[in-house]
Amino acid sequence: MNLLKRNILNLQGPAPLKINIMIEKKNQFRKVNSQLNNLYKEIGILSKKSPNDAVNKFKLKFINQSLKDANELLGNEYKPYLDFEIFNEDEIPTTSDVVMILNLYLSALNRFKSDRSK
């Protein structure tokens, strides 16, 4: 029996839990990274046309959900700003505001990934 197979069979206690958590984090990272990249592209197009236009509430709902997921993944160590969670729906942001924040989050996700690849 090769070493890898033996190590997998000998996993007991918290080790399988740790592996499951790592897989969940990886899946969560892929989801959040993909969502934020796509939102960045779409809102970036709008921002180039009209940077001071407000983002509608429909889009803002999805942007905020992706930011919540990113905050959960990144934690305080990697969040771009500790005092920023999501956009206030009563103070609708402009497209350029959203692009700026999404860009900061994408950079934070890259750092997060880079630090875990070492």
DSSP file (Angstrom, degrees, kcal/mol; ACC not computed):
  #  RESIDUE AA STRUCTURE BP1 BP2  ACC     N-H-->O    O-->H-N    N-H-->O    O-->H-N    TCO  KAPPA ALPHA  PHI   PSI    X-CA   Y-CA   Z-CA
    1    1 A M              0   0    0      0, 0.0     0, 0.0     0, 0.0     0, 0.0   0.000 360.0 360.0 360.0 130.6    0.0    0.0    0.0
    2    2 A N     >  -     0   0    0      1,-0.1     4,-2.3     4,-0.0     5,-0.2  -0.267 360.0-108.2 -73.8 164.7    1.5    3.3   -1.0
    3    3 A L  H  > S+     0   0    0      1,-0.2     4,-2.5     2,-0.2     5,-0.2   0.876 116.0  51.6 -61.1 -42.6    2.1    6.1    1.6
    4    4 A L  H  > S+     0   0    0      2,-0.2     4,-2.3     1,-0.2    -1,-0.2   0.937 111.2  47.3 -62.3 -46.7   -0.7    8.3    0.4
    5    5 A K  H  > S+     0   0    0      1,-0.2     4,-2.4     2,-0.2    -1,-0.2   0.910 112.4  50.0 -62.4 -42.0   -3.3    5.6    0.5
    6    6 A R  H  X S+     0   0    0     -4,-2.3     4,-1.8     1,-0.2    -1,-0.2   0.904 110.4  50.1 -62.1 -42.8   -2.1    4.5    4.0
    7    7 A N  H  < S+     0   0    0     -4,-2.5     4,-0.3     2,-0.2    -1,-0.2   0.880 110.6  49.7 -64.9 -37.7   -2.3    8.1    5.3
    8    8 A I  H >< S+     0   0    0     -4,-2.3     3,-1.1     1,-0.2    -2,-0.2   0.924 111.9  47.6 -67.1 -43.0   -5.8    8.5    3.9
    9    9 A L  H 3< S+     0   0    0     -4,-2.4    -1,-0.2     1,-0.2    -2,-0.2   0.807 109.6  54.5 -67.1 -28.9   -7.0    5.3    5.5
   10   10 A N  T 3< S+     0   0    0     -4,-1.8     2,-0.3    -5,-0.2    -1,-0.2   0.447  76.3 124.0 -86.1  -0.1   -5.4    6.3    8.9
   11   11 A L    <   +     0   0    0     -3,-1.1     2,-0.3    -4,-0.3    -3,-0.0  -0.447  34.8 159.3 -64.3 125.3   -7.2    9.6    9.1
   12   12 A Q    >   +     0   0    0     -2,-0.3     3,-1.2     4,-0.0    -2,-0.0  -0.950  40.4   4.0-141.5 160.8   -9.1    9.7   12.4
   13   13 A G  T 3> S-     0   0    0     -2,-0.3     4,-0.5     1,-0.2    -2,-0.0  -0.368 124.4  -6.3  67.9-136.9  -10.5   12.3   14.6
   14   14 A P  H 3> S+     0   0    0      0, 0.0     4,-2.4     0, 0.0    -1,-0.2   0.593 112.1  86.0 -75.0 -10.4  -10.4   15.9   13.5
   15   15 A A  H <> S+     0   0    0     -3,-1.2     4,-2.2     1,-0.2     5,-0.2   0.929  90.2  46.8 -59.6 -48.1   -8.3   15.4   10.4
   16   16 A P  H  > S+     0   0    0      0, 0.0     4,-2.4     0, 0.0    -1,-0.2   0.891 112.0  52.7 -61.3 -35.4  -11.2   14.5    8.1
   17   17 A L  H  X S+     0   0    0     -4,-0.5     4,-2.3     2,-0.2    -2,-0.2   0.911 108.1  50.4 -62.3 -42.8  -13.1   17.5    9.4
   18   18 A K  H  X S+     0   0    0     -4,-2.4     4,-2.2     2,-0.2    -1,-0.2   0.896 110.2  49.7 -63.5 -40.6  -10.1   19.8    8.6
   19   19 A I  H  X S+     0   0    0     -4,-2.2     4,-2.3     2,-0.2    -2,-0.2   0.914 110.5  50.3 -64.4 -42.7  -10.0   18.4    5.1
   20   20 A N  H  X S+     0   0    0     -4,-2.4     4,-2.5     1,-0.2    -2,-0.2   0.896 110.2  50.0 -62.5 -40.1  -13.7   19.1    4.6
   21   21 A I  H  X S+     0   0    0     -4,-2.3     4,-2.6     2,-0.2    -1,-0.2   0.904 109.9  50.8 -64.7 -41.1  -13.3   22.6    5.9
   22   22 A M  H  X S+     0   0    0     -4,-2.2     4,-2.2     2,-0.2    -2,-0.2   0.903 111.4  47.9 -63.7 -40.9  -10.4   23.2    3.5
   23   23 A I  H  X S+     0   0    0     -4,-2.3     4,-2.5     2,-0.2    -2,-0.2   0.911 111.8  50.1 -65.5 -42.8  -12.5   21.9    0.6
   24   24 A E  H  X S+     0   0    0     -4,-2.5     4,-2.8     2,-0.2    -2,-0.2   0.917 110.6  49.4 -61.6 -43.6  -15.5   24.1    1.6
   25   25 A K  H  X S+     0   0    0     -4,-2.6     4,-2.8     2,-0.2    -1,-0.2   0.905 111.0  50.2 -61.8 -41.7  -13.2   27.2    1.8
   26   26 A K  H  X S+     0   0    0     -4,-2.2     4,-2.3     2,-0.2    -2,-0.2   0.919 113.1  45.4 -64.0 -43.7  -11.8   26.4   -1.6
   27   27 A N  H  X S+     0   0    0     -4,-2.5     4,-2.3     2,-0.2    -2,-0.2   0.902 113.2  50.1 -65.5 -41.2  -15.3   26.0   -3.1
   28   28 A Q  H  X S+     0   0    0     -4,-2.8     4,-2.7     2,-0.2     5,-0.3   0.908 110.1  51.3 -63.5 -41.7  -16.4   29.2   -1.3
   29   29 A F  H  X S+     0   0    0     -4,-2.8     4,-3.0     1,-0.2     5,-0.3   0.939 109.9  48.9 -59.7 -48.2  -13.4   31.0   -2.7
   30   30 A R  H  X S+     0   0    0     -4,-2.3     4,-2.2     1,-0.2    -2,-0.2   0.914 113.7  46.6 -59.1 -44.0  -14.1   29.9   -6.2
   31   31 A K  H  X S+     0   0    0     -4,-2.3     4,-2.6     2,-0.2    -2,-0.2   0.959 116.7  42.0 -63.2 -52.6  -17.8   31.0   -6.0
   32   32 A V  H  X S+     0   0    0     -4,-2.7     4,-2.9     1,-0.2     5,-0.3   0.911 114.6  50.9 -64.2 -43.8  -17.0   34.4   -4.4
   33   33 A N  H  X S+     0   0    0     -4,-3.0     4,-2.3    -5,-0.3    -1,-0.2   0.918 112.5  46.7 -61.2 -44.1  -14.1   35.1   -6.7
   34   34 A S  H  X S+     0   0    0     -4,-2.2     4,-2.3    -5,-0.3    -2,-0.2   0.926 113.6  48.1 -63.3 -46.3  -16.2   34.3   -9.8
   35   35 A Q  H  X S+     0   0    0     -4,-2.6     4,-2.7     1,-0.2     5,-0.2   0.940 113.5  46.3 -61.4 -48.2  -19.2   36.3   -8.7
   36   36 A L  H  X S+     0   0    0     -4,-2.9     4,-2.6     1,-0.2    -1,-0.2   0.880 111.6  51.9 -66.2 -37.3  -17.0   39.4   -7.8
   37   37 A N  H  X S+     0   0    0     -4,-2.3     4,-2.1    -5,-0.3    -1,-0.2   0.925 112.5  45.5 -62.6 -44.1  -15.1   39.2  -11.1
   38   38 A N  H  X S+     0   0    0     -4,-2.3     4,-2.5     2,-0.2    -2,-0.2   0.903 113.9  48.3 -67.1 -41.0  -18.3   39.0  -13.1
   39   39 A L  H  X S+     0   0    0     -4,-2.7     4,-3.1    -5,-0.2     5,-0.4   0.915 109.9  53.5 -63.7 -41.5  -19.9   41.9  -11.1
   40   40 A Y  H  X S+     0   0    0     -4,-2.6     4,-1.9    -5,-0.2    -2,-0.2   0.911 111.0  46.3 -59.0 -43.8  -16.7   43.9  -11.6
   41   41 A K  H  X S+     0   0    0     -4,-2.1     4,-1.7     2,-0.2    -2,-0.2   0.943 116.3  44.0 -64.1 -48.1  -16.9   43.4  -15.4
   42   42 A E  H  X S+     0   0    0     -4,-2.5     4,-1.6     1,-0.2    -2,-0.2   0.938 118.5  41.1 -66.3 -47.8  -20.6   44.3  -15.6
   43   43 A I  H  X S+     0   0    0     -4,-3.1     4,-2.8     1,-0.2    -1,-0.2   0.834 110.1  61.1 -70.6 -30.2  -20.6   47.3  -13.3
   44   44 A G  H  X S+     0   0    0     -4,-1.9     4,-1.9    -5,-0.4    -1,-0.2   0.888 102.8  50.9 -60.6 -39.5  -17.3   48.4  -14.9
   45   45 A I  H  X S+     0   0    0     -4,-1.7     4,-1.3     2,-0.2    -1,-0.2   0.931 112.9  45.5 -62.7 -45.8  -19.0   48.6  -18.3
   46   46 A L  H  X S+     0   0    0     -4,-1.6     4,-2.9     1,-0.2    -2,-0.2   0.889 110.7  54.4 -63.4 -39.3  -21.8   50.8  -16.7
   47   47 A S  H  < S+     0   0    0     -4,-2.8    -1,-0.2     1,-0.2    -2,-0.2   0.854 103.9  54.1 -66.1 -35.8  -19.2   52.9  -14.9
   48   48 A K  H  < S+     0   0    0     -4,-1.9    -1,-0.2     2,-0.2    -2,-0.2   0.866 114.5  41.8 -66.2 -34.8  -17.4   53.7  -18.1
   49   49 A K  H  < S+     0   0    0     -4,-1.3    -2,-0.2     1,-0.2    -1,-0.2   0.921 140.2   1.4 -76.1 -46.1  -20.6   55.0  -19.6
   50   50 A S    ><  +     0   0    0     -4,-2.9     3,-1.6    -5,-0.1    45,-0.4  -0.663  63.1 178.9-147.5  83.1  -21.9   56.8  -16.6
   51   51 A P  T 3  S+     0   0    0      0, 0.0    45,-1.8     0, 0.0    46,-0.3   0.742  83.9  49.3 -62.9 -23.9  -19.7   56.8  -13.5
   52   52 A N  T 3  S+     0   0    0     42,-0.2     2,-0.1    43,-0.1    -5,-0.1   0.383  83.7 112.7 -99.2   4.8  -22.0   58.9  -11.4
   53   53 A D  S <  S-     0   0    0     -3,-1.6    42,-2.1    -7,-0.2    43,-0.2  -0.484  71.6-111.6 -74.5 148.3  -25.2   56.9  -12.1
   54   54 A A  B     -A   94   0A   0     40,-0.2     2,-0.4    -2,-0.1    40,-0.2  -0.489  24.0-119.0 -78.1 148.5  -26.7   55.1   -9.2
   55   55 A V        -     0   0    0     38,-2.4    -1,-0.1    -2,-0.2   -12,-0.0  -0.721  35.9-115.5 -83.0 135.1  -26.8   51.3   -9.1
   56   56 A N     >  -     0   0    0     -2,-0.4     4,-2.4     1,-0.1     3,-0.2  -0.315  20.8-112.5 -74.0 160.9  -30.3   50.0   -9.0
   57   57 A K  H  > S+     0   0    0      1,-0.2     4,-1.9     2,-0.2     5,-0.1   0.802 113.6  59.9 -64.4 -30.9  -31.6   48.1   -6.0
   58   58 A F  H  > S+     0   0    0      2,-0.2     4,-1.0     1,-0.2    -1,-0.2   0.954 111.8  38.5 -61.6 -50.2  -31.9   44.8   -7.9
   59   59 A K  H  > S+     0   0    0      1,-0.2     4,-2.3     2,-0.2     3,-0.4   0.895 112.5  58.0 -67.0 -39.9  -28.2   44.8   -8.8
   60   60 A L  H  X S+     0   0    0     -4,-2.4     4,-2.9     1,-0.2     5,-0.2   0.847  99.1  59.5 -60.7 -35.1  -27.2   46.1   -5.4
   61   61 A K  H  X S+     0   0    0     -4,-1.9     4,-1.7     1,-0.2    -1,-0.2   0.915 110.5  41.1 -59.5 -43.4  -28.9   43.1   -3.7
   62   62 A F  H  X S+     0   0    0     -4,-1.0     4,-2.1    -3,-0.4    -2,-0.2   0.858 113.4  52.9 -75.2 -36.3  -26.6   40.7   -5.5
   63   63 A I  H  X S+     0   0    0     -4,-2.3     4,-2.2     2,-0.2    -2,-0.2   0.946 110.9  47.8 -61.1 -48.3  -23.5   42.9   -5.0
   64   64 A N  H  X S+     0   0    0     -4,-2.9     4,-2.4     1,-0.2    -2,-0.2   0.877 109.6  52.6 -62.7 -38.8  -24.2   43.0   -1.3
   65   65 A Q  H  X S+     0   0    0     -4,-1.7     4,-2.2    -5,-0.2    -1,-0.2   0.916 110.6  47.6 -64.4 -41.2  -24.7   39.3   -1.1
   66   66 A S  H  X S+     0   0    0     -4,-2.1     4,-2.2     1,-0.2    -2,-0.2   0.878 111.4  50.9 -66.3 -37.3  -21.4   38.6   -2.8
   67   67 A L  H  X S+     0   0    0     -4,-2.2     4,-2.7     2,-0.2    -2,-0.2   0.890 108.3  52.1 -66.9 -38.9  -19.7   41.1   -0.5
   68   68 A K  H  X S+     0   0    0     -4,-2.4     4,-2.2     2,-0.2    -2,-0.2   0.934 111.2  47.4 -60.4 -45.7  -21.2   39.4    2.6
   69   69 A D  H  X S+     0   0    0     -4,-2.2     4,-2.0     1,-0.2    -2,-0.2   0.897 112.4  49.5 -63.0 -40.3  -19.8   36.0    1.3
   70   70 A A  H  X S+     0   0    0     -4,-2.2     4,-3.2     2,-0.2     5,-0.3   0.909 109.1  52.1 -65.4 -42.0  -16.4   37.6    0.6
   71   71 A N  H  X S+     0   0    0     -4,-2.7     4,-2.3     1,-0.2    -2,-0.2   0.900 109.2  50.4 -60.5 -41.2  -16.3   39.1    4.2
   72   72 A E  H  < S+     0   0    0     -4,-2.2    -1,-0.2     1,-0.2    -2,-0.2   0.912 115.8  42.0 -63.3 -42.9  -17.1   35.8    5.7
   73   73 A L  H  < S+     0   0    0     -4,-2.0    -2,-0.2    -5,-0.2    -1,-0.2   0.926 119.2  42.4 -69.9 -46.1  -14.3   34.1    3.7
   74   74 A L  H  X S-     0   0    0     -4,-3.2     4,-1.0    -5,-0.2     3,-0.3   0.821  88.1-167.3 -75.2 -32.7  -11.7   36.9    4.1
   75   75 A G  H >X  -     0   0    0     -4,-2.3     4,-1.7    -5,-0.3     3,-0.8  -0.028  51.1 -56.4  64.0 179.9  -12.2   37.6    7.8
   76   76 A N  H 34 S+     0   0    0      1,-0.2    -1,-0.2     2,-0.2     6,-0.1   0.748 131.4  67.8 -66.8 -23.6  -10.7   40.7    9.4
   77   77 A E  H 34 S+     0   0    0     -3,-0.3    -1,-0.2     1,-0.2    -2,-0.2   0.848 116.3  20.9 -65.9 -33.7   -7.2   39.8    8.3
   78   78 A Y  H << S+     0   0    0     -4,-1.0    -2,-0.2    -3,-0.8    -1,-0.2   0.561  88.0 119.3-115.5 -11.7   -7.9   40.2    4.6
   79   79 A K     <  -     0   0    0     -4,-1.7     3,-0.2    -5,-0.2    26,-0.1  -0.297  65.3-131.3 -55.8 138.9  -10.9   42.5    4.4
   80   80 A P  S    S+     0   0    0      0, 0.0     2,-0.4     0, 0.0    -1,-0.1   0.907  92.2  13.3 -59.7 -42.8  -10.0   45.7    2.5
   81   81 A Y    >   -     0   0    0      3,-0.3     3,-1.3     1,-0.1    -3,-0.0  -0.990  65.0-149.2-137.8 127.2  -11.5   47.9    5.2
   82   82 A L  T 3  S+     0   0    0     -2,-0.4    -1,-0.1     1,-0.3    -3,-0.0   0.810  99.3  51.9 -65.1 -29.3  -12.6   46.7    8.6
   83   83 A D  T 3  S+     0   0    0      2,-0.0     2,-0.5     0, 0.0    -1,-0.3   0.421  94.7  84.0 -90.5   3.3  -15.4   49.3    8.8
   84   84 A F    <   +     0   0    0     -3,-1.3    -3,-0.3     1,-0.2     3,-0.1  -0.923  38.4 149.7-108.5 126.5  -17.0   48.4    5.4
   85   85 A E        -     0   0    0     -2,-0.5     2,-0.3     1,-0.5   -14,-0.2   0.721  67.3 -26.6-111.3 -63.7  -19.4   45.4    5.2
   86   86 A I  S    S-     0   0    0    -19,-0.0    -1,-0.5   -18,-0.0     2,-0.2  -0.909  74.3 -79.5-146.6 170.6  -21.9   46.1    2.4
   87   87 A F        -     0   0    0     -2,-0.3     2,-0.5   -27,-0.2     5,-0.1  -0.555  46.6-114.2 -76.0 142.1  -23.4   49.1    0.6
   88   88 A N    >   -     0   0    0      3,-0.3     3,-0.8    -2,-0.2    -1,-0.1  -0.662  17.8-150.1 -76.1 122.2  -26.2   50.8    2.4
   89   89 A E  T 3  S+     0   0    0     -2,-0.5     3,-0.4     1,-0.2    -1,-0.1   0.691  96.0  57.0 -70.1 -17.4  -29.4   50.3    0.3
   90   90 A D  T 3  S+     0   0    0      1,-0.3     2,-0.5     2,-0.0    -1,-0.2   0.708 108.1  47.7 -83.9 -20.8  -30.8   53.6    1.5
   91   91 A E  S <  S-     0   0    0     -3,-0.8    -3,-0.3     0, 0.0    -1,-0.3  -0.687  91.7-151.5-117.0  75.0  -27.7   55.5    0.2
   92   92 A I        -     0   0    0     -2,-0.5    -3,-0.1    -3,-0.4     2,-0.1  -0.202  13.0-133.3 -54.2 125.3  -27.5   54.0   -3.2
   93   93 A P        -     0   0    0      0, 0.0   -38,-2.4     0, 0.0     2,-0.1  -0.342  16.6-111.7 -77.3 162.0  -23.8   54.0   -4.4
   94   94 A T  B  >  -A   54   0A   0    -40,-0.2     4,-2.0     1,-0.1   -40,-0.2  -0.438  30.2-107.4 -83.2 165.8  -22.7   55.1   -7.9
   95   95 A T  H  > S+     0   0    0    -42,-2.1     4,-2.4   -45,-0.4   -48,-0.2   0.882 121.9  53.0 -61.9 -37.3  -21.3   52.7  -10.4
   96   96 A S  H  > S+     0   0    0    -45,-1.8     4,-2.1   -43,-0.2    -1,-0.2   0.857 106.3  53.4 -69.3 -32.6  -17.8   54.0   -9.9
   97   97 A D  H  > S+     0   0    0    -46,-0.3     4,-2.1     2,-0.2    -1,-0.2   0.931 110.9  46.6 -62.0 -45.3  -18.2   53.5   -6.1
   98   98 A V  H  X S+     0   0    0     -4,-2.0     4,-2.9     1,-0.2     5,-0.2   0.912 110.5  51.8 -65.5 -43.2  -19.1   49.9   -6.6
   99   99 A V  H  X S+     0   0    0     -4,-2.4     4,-2.3     1,-0.2    -1,-0.2   0.912 109.3  51.0 -60.3 -42.5  -16.2   49.3   -9.1
  100  100 A M  H  X S+     0   0    0     -4,-2.1     4,-1.9     2,-0.2    -1,-0.2   0.940 113.5  43.5 -60.6 -48.2  -13.7   50.7   -6.6
  101  101 A I  H  X S+     0   0    0     -4,-2.1     4,-2.4     1,-0.2    -2,-0.2   0.916 112.9  51.6 -66.4 -43.7  -14.9   48.5   -3.8
  102  102 A L  H  X S+     0   0    0     -4,-2.9     4,-2.4     1,-0.2    -1,-0.2   0.895 108.5  52.3 -61.0 -38.8  -15.1   45.4   -6.0
  103  103 A N  H  X S+     0   0    0     -4,-2.3     4,-2.0    -5,-0.2    -1,-0.2   0.907 108.9  49.9 -63.0 -42.1  -11.6   46.0   -7.2
  104  104 A L  H  X S+     0   0    0     -4,-1.9     4,-2.1     1,-0.2    -2,-0.2   0.898 111.6  48.7 -62.8 -40.8  -10.4   46.2   -3.6
  105  105 A Y  H  X S+     0   0    0     -4,-2.4     4,-2.5     2,-0.2    -2,-0.2   0.887 108.7  52.5 -68.2 -38.6  -12.1   42.9   -2.8
  106  106 A L  H  X S+     0   0    0     -4,-2.4     4,-1.9     2,-0.2    -1,-0.2   0.895 109.8  49.5 -64.0 -38.5  -10.7   41.2   -5.8
  107  107 A S  H  X S+     0   0    0     -4,-2.0     4,-2.1     2,-0.2    -2,-0.2   0.903 110.5  50.5 -64.0 -41.5   -7.2   42.3   -4.7
  108  108 A A  H  X S+     0   0    0     -4,-2.1     4,-2.6     1,-0.2    -2,-0.2   0.894 108.8  51.6 -64.4 -40.0   -7.9   41.0   -1.2
  109  109 A L  H  X S+     0   0    0     -4,-2.5     4,-2.6     2,-0.2    -1,-0.2   0.886 107.9  52.5 -64.2 -38.2   -9.0   37.7   -2.6
  110  110 A N  H  X S+     0   0    0     -4,-1.9     4,-2.6     2,-0.2    -2,-0.2   0.911 111.1  46.4 -63.4 -42.0   -5.8   37.4   -4.6
  111  111 A R  H  X S+     0   0    0     -4,-2.1     4,-2.7     2,-0.2     5,-0.2   0.925 111.4  52.6 -63.6 -44.2   -3.8   38.0   -1.4
  112  112 A F  H  X S+     0   0    0     -4,-2.6     4,-1.1     1,-0.2    -2,-0.2   0.925 113.8  42.5 -56.1 -48.8   -5.9   35.5    0.4
  113  113 A K  H  X S+     0   0    0     -4,-2.6     4,-0.8     1,-0.2     3,-0.3   0.912 113.2  52.3 -65.6 -44.0   -5.2   32.9   -2.3
  114  114 A S  H >< S+     0   0    0     -4,-2.6     3,-0.8     1,-0.2     4,-0.5   0.904 107.5  51.7 -61.1 -43.3   -1.6   33.7   -2.6
  115  115 A D  H 3< S+     0   0    0     -4,-2.7     3,-0.3     1,-0.2    -1,-0.2   0.787 111.4  47.7 -66.2 -27.1   -1.0   33.4    1.1
  116  116 A R  H 3< S+     0   0    0     -4,-1.1    -1,-0.2    -3,-0.3    -2,-0.2   0.547 102.8  63.4 -90.9  -7.6   -2.6   29.9    1.2
  117  117 A S    <<        0   0    0     -4,-0.8    -1,-0.2    -3,-0.8    -2,-0.2   0.554 360.0 360.0 -89.4  -9.2   -0.6   28.7   -1.9
  118  118 A K              0   0    0     -4,-0.5    -1,-0.2    -3,-0.3    -2,-0.1   0.467 360.0 360.0 -77.5 360.0    2.7   29.0   -0.1
